[in-house]
Amino acid sequence: MTRLRLLNDGFTLVEILVVIAVIGIVGSVMVFLPGAGKQSARDDRRIADLRQVEQSLRLFFLKCGFYPGSYDAANASCEGGLQNGQEAAENPDNWIELRQILAAAEIGVKKTPNDPLDGKNYEYRAELGGANSARGQCYWIMAALENPNHRALSDPQELDGTIDMSAVPALYPPTPLNCGGSAYCLSNIECTYDG
């Protein structure tokens, strides 16, 4: 009697196939989720990186009186900007040069973060100042996010659209900075305006 009961308590072939199918579906979903999770984690890191650079730029401003991209002949660690009415060779043309300037500025910042994906960099723009003023009081920093629906992009304080660089004299580098879409931008308050 016990022997028959054990045979009747076993799984049928249909039940085993259903369990295998469910495991297969759950497994395939799990394969795709880590990619989306990694993408979201990289975007969160980009936003945190820009916030960290924002703090570094404030430290630079406290020391030099302007943001990287202006020039102070009296202080060699405050590089960039206008020199004799011309763009100084020390102006940060790209993110790598900005990182070097911040590291050399003796503000306690030894390493500035970079985009988590190889071959990608954040972007930086600064006001160089006019012919009579070499003091850069404005900056913009930007990271291209992988998720165009990231929650940070729906922030009402988020800059959106192409910033009208012609409204800022002697901006460097002069190429437009496109904010909005999947681009996350930060600037100091003196530069945030409706264009």
C-alpha positions in Angstrom: 0.0 0.0 0.0 2.8 2.4 0.9 4.5 1.6 -2.3 1.5 2.6 -4.5 1.1 5.8 -2.6 4.7 6.9 -3.4 4.1 6.3 -7.1 1.0 8.3 -7.1 2.6 11.2 -5.2 5.2 11.8 -7.9 5.3 14.6 -10.5 3.8 14.1 -13.9 5.7 14.9 -17.1 3.4 17.9 -17.7 4.2 19.3 -14.2 7.9 18.9 -14.8 7.7 20.7 -18.2 5.7 23.6 -16.7 8.4 24.0 -13.9 11.2 24.0 -16.5 9.3 26.5 -18.6 8.8 28.9 -15.6 12.5 28.6 -14.7 13.4 29.4 -18.3 11.2 32.5 -18.4 12.5 33.8 -15.0 16.1 33.1 -16.1 15.7 35.0 -19.4 14.2 38.0 -17.6 17.1 37.9 -15.1 19.6 38.0 -18.0 18.2 41.4 -19.3 17.6 43.1 -15.9 21.3 43.4 -14.9 22.0 45.4 -18.1 19.3 47.9 -17.3 20.5 48.0 -13.7 24.1 48.7 -14.8 22.9 51.4 -17.1 20.9 53.1 -14.3 23.8 52.8 -11.9 26.2 54.4 -14.5 23.7 57.3 -14.9 23.4 57.7 -11.2 27.2 57.8 -11.0 27.4 60.4 -13.7 25.0 62.7 -11.8 27.0 62.2 -8.6 30.3 62.9 -10.5 28.9 66.2 -11.8 27.9 67.1 -8.3 31.4 66.3 -7.1 32.9 68.4 -9.9 30.5 71.2 -9.0 32.1 71.2 -5.5 35.6 71.2 -7.0 34.7 74.2 -9.2 33.4 76.1 -6.1 36.7 75.4 -4.3 38.6 76.6 -7.4 36.4 79.8 -7.4 37.0 80.4 -3.8 40.8 80.3 -4.4 41.0 82.0 -7.7 38.0 84.3 -7.9 36.8 82.7 -11.2 36.1 79.3 -12.7 38.7 77.4 -14.8 38.8 79.1 -18.1 39.8 82.6 -16.9 43.4 83.7 -16.3 45.3 85.1 -13.3 48.9 86.0 -14.1 49.7 86.4 -10.4 48.6 82.9 -9.4 50.1 80.1 -11.6 47.7 77.5 -10.2 44.7 79.5 -11.6 45.0 78.7 -15.3 43.2 79.6 -18.5 41.2 82.5 -19.8 42.3 85.6 -21.7 45.9 86.6 -21.8 46.7 89.9 -23.5 43.3 89.8 -25.2 43.9 86.3 -26.6 42.7 83.0 -25.4 45.3 81.6 -23.1 46.9 78.2 -24.0 45.9 76.9 -20.6 42.2 77.0 -21.3 40.6 73.7 -20.8 39.7 72.4 -24.3 38.2 69.2 -23.0 37.4 67.3 -19.8 40.9 65.8 -19.5 42.4 69.3 -19.4 39.9 70.5 -16.9 40.8 67.5 -14.7 44.5 68.5 -14.9 43.7 72.1 -14.1 41.7 71.2 -11.0 44.4 68.8 -9.8 47.1 71.5 -10.2 45.1 74.2 -8.5 46.1 73.1 -5.0 42.5 73.0 -3.7 42.7 69.5 -2.3 41.2 67.8 -5.4 43.7 65.2 -6.6 41.3 63.3 -8.9 38.3 64.5 -10.9 35.9 61.8 -12.0 35.4 60.7 -15.5 32.5 59.0 -17.4 32.2 55.4 -16.3 32.3 54.2 -19.9 35.7 54.2 -21.7 35.9 56.6 -24.6 33.2 59.0 -23.2 33.8 62.2 -21.3 31.8 64.8 -19.6 31.8 68.4 -21.1 32.8 71.7 -19.6 32.2 75.3 -20.8 33.3 78.5 -19.1 32.9 82.2 -19.7 36.3 83.6 -20.4 35.3 87.2 -19.8 35.6 90.2 -22.2 38.5 92.3 -23.3 38.2 94.4 -20.1 37.5 91.5 -17.8 39.3 88.2 -17.7 37.2 86.8 -14.9 35.1 83.7 -15.7 32.0 83.9 -13.6 30.0 81.2 -15.4 30.4 77.5 -16.1 28.4 74.6 -17.4 29.1 70.9 -17.0 27.2 68.2 -18.9 26.9 64.4 -18.9 25.2 62.3 -21.5 22.9 59.8 -19.7 22.1 56.4 -21.2 18.5 56.5 -20.1 16.5 59.4 -21.6 13.8 58.9 -19.0 16.1 59.1 -16.0 14.3 60.7 -13.0 17.0 63.5 -12.8 16.0 64.8 -16.2 12.4 65.5 -15.0 13.8 67.8 -12.3 12.1 71.2 -12.8 15.5 72.9 -12.1 17.1 70.8 -14.9 18.4 73.0 -17.8 16.6 72.0 -21.0 17.5 72.7 -24.6 20.5 74.3 -26.3 22.1 76.9 -24.1 22.4 80.2 -26.1 26.2 80.5 -25.9 26.1 83.8 -27.8 24.6 85.4 -24.7 27.8 84.8 -22.8 30.9 86.7 -24.1 34.0 84.7 -25.0 32.7 81.3 -24.0 35.2 78.5 -24.2 35.2 76.1 -26.0 32.8 77.9 -28.3 30.8 74.8 -29.5 27.2 74.6 -28.3 26.3 72.6 -25.2 23.0 70.7 -25.7 21.1 70.1 -22.5 17.8 68.2 -22.3 16.9 64.9 -24.0 19.3 62.5 -22.3 21.9 65.2 -21.4 22.2 66.2 -17.7 23.6 69.7 -17.2 24.6 71.8 -14.2 25.8 75.4 -14.0 26.4 77.9 -11.3 23.4 80.2 -10.6 24.9 83.2 -12.4 24.7 81.3 -15.7 21.3 79.7 -15.3 18.8 81.7 -17.3 16.0 81.2 -19.8 17.4 81.6 -23.3 
